[in-house]
Amino acid sequence: MGEVDLVNVSKRFTLRVERKVHAIRALDRVSFSVHDGEIVALIGPSGCGKTTALRIAMGLETASAGKVMVDGREVKGCGHDRGMVFQFAELLPWLTALQNVMFGLEMKGLRGQQLRATATRYLELVGLSDSLNRRPHQLSGGMKQRVGIARALAIDPKVLLMDEPFGALDAQTRETMQAELLDIHARTKKTILFVTHDLDEAVLIADRIVVLNRGRVQEIMTVPLARPRPDPGLVRGLPEFAATRYRVWQALHHSGDTLH
Amino acid sequence: MVDTLDRRPAPVADQAEDETAEETPRGFVPSWLITTGSVVLALAIWQLCAPLINPFFGTYPTAILAAFWKLVGTGKLAGALADSLRPFAAGFALAILAGIPLGLLIGRFRVLEAAIGIYVTAGYAMPLVALVPLLVLWFGLGFEVKVVIISLMSVFPICINTWLGVTAVPKALIEVGKSFVAPDHVILRRIILPATLPYIMAGLRLSVGRAVVAMVVAEFFTSISGLGAIIQTSANNYDTATTFVPIIIIMLMAVSLNFLVGAIERWVAPWQAEIAGRDQQ
């Protein structure tokens, strides 16, 4: 199981700019669900609060009001039921790829032979069996993020939370990684909450798209594309892809606010 | 459920370049050779000035070398060096053992930073020489007071650098620990400590110089012993060449300790040199 519910999540914080204190409402009563095995993309212009929502779901930040439930249990801080993939991978630079994956597993309590075997297996899953002993600076951007995904998947969380994981990659690598993610999802059936600002990426990967604007849920759309989607190139050519992409684009532009 | 998944080949298009040893460009002069050349040149110029130097007011390399052999011959030098190095090693070790954990804690916990940070910052500027008479009253004239002086002088740069290093650790790396539910002590030991190592090593380099100065200060102002004693007696006899033997040995000691710290850094934090791209030199 792996069901995430955000229930009326609000987040306020204060920002001091030259003696003036501004009350910022980053999230305003945000509610949506990610069902078991589903991929939901959280999309919106920068500053709309999508990353904040994800960080609250992870437990790295606390909500000012409302709650996040994972399988009916309220989230209080970080937990092994959720795995986080960071925007810039954030591997520990002094550890090898294998040791980075092992770090997360150790925190979950794995030891000895099982620890190493599990970490190796997940690095194989993301296609890095030849680079187990490389340190992060010896890996390309795409490979780093593969390790980041393996590290989060290895602890076998109920939910994978991804914060613009491919945003920092070049276009070609991004496409490869999107295909990889679809493939990994088809194999593991993980529940995934995915933050992105990329329209194509959202439509290609997600089952449903939550459009966030100025801290509010503006629209929740279902992507009418069947799974599995083994060939992203083919999916991009489908008329449903273009139609959905246009609908999301319209939602983002008709919000009374231009997309930056 | 992943157990059933088959192994897949690594994607070729996404491979990072294999790092091959860089070719040495033509006309490349290694750093050690430049340093050696510089020292030889400086010594040669100094020696060429010898006829102009009154042995009362100054000295020159060959005279220092002669004085060196004389000191070695009497066995005085080896004994003095050992007398100096013992309190130095103990004091510096104490400074490391106290400074690094203290810096880590001050940097990590806001309350400790507010409560203790001010003493560390003030202690760094403490005029230690003025306090030596008081320290003598507390710790006597022997080994202990020398250890205290050396560690007091060198603990602050280590502590402050470690502290600054902790505050410079990227927040995201700590969040990696948090998101995998690592307890605080694990985050401190396995994320903050390694991320801070380059700063700690820089602190050690800075404190080596201060510890060496503290060693001589201690020998001058407590019971006169070690290399400091040789400096004092020969200076009192206006034997300038002999005075310079321990001075140069002390400076060489600081240089080699610095080199040693660098070697330790490459050993405990090899990723740092690799990231900075200085491993080829």
Interface residues (C-beta under 8 A of the other chain):
Chain A: M58 G59 L60 C78 G79 H80 R82 G83 M84 F86 F88 E90 L92 P93 W94 F103 G104 M107 K108 R121 Y122 E124 L125 G127 L128 S129 D130 S131 R134 R135 H137 Q138 L139 S140 G142 M143 R146 L153 I155 D156 Q172 T173 T176 R187 T188 K189
Chain B: M1 V2 D3 L5 R7 R8 P9 A10 P11 A13 D14 Q15 A16 E19 P170 A172 L173 E175 V176 G177 K178 S179 F180 V181 A182 V186 R190 I191 P194 A195 A269 W271 E274 I275
